[in-house]
Amino acid sequence: MKIKAIITGATGMVGEGVLLECLNHPDVEKVLVINRKPGGISHPKLKEIIHSDFFNLAPVETQLAGYNACFFCLGISSVGISKEEYKRITYDLTLNVGQVLARLNPEMTFCYVTGAGTDSSEQGKIAWARVKGATENALIQFFENAYMFRPGFMKAMPGQKNIKSYYKLIFWFYPVGRALFPSGFCTLQEVGKAMIKAAGKGYSKKVLEVKDIVALANS
């Protein structure tokens, strides 16, 4: 099956890595990115929508139909913001986009980037993990084909521009970490490949930890 994917968060590190893998992958036919600002990438497969308000997709809804996958890589860190703002962006915004896409593309596969340590029970002591868990659980209800990706430390793709400064300082540790703690380390190429394969053929689990991401990417 050829993949027609919508990608959010393509101007961030994770989203850019997933986008580059999609543009390189033969199973991906076309890609639509929804950005708040121009991403600066041009490719025959790629279409870009500039839209600032993800809580109101009505102005661009007609352009969102006809896709069979969404790779949702948009997100923020909980550091330095209130619990209310974190929930607004992580839960409310994501579910607003999810509801619109589920209505327009009911057969869509939705791949959501969460994070290692997400709390599916929604009962734990860590606030961000509860919010992520609630978001995962809701998306699984929206989409029959929904996969929650929980990567740990991710190595960037060659040629990426949007790399967080602190990641640059610790990239040297990746080979050591991957060798000693393989359950916590993967590459963004593996994340992208695993999303494409999940959209194309599914996976046995709804929640993918690092070992699942690596296994699916290399299957």
Disulfide bonds with the S-S distance in Angstrom:
none
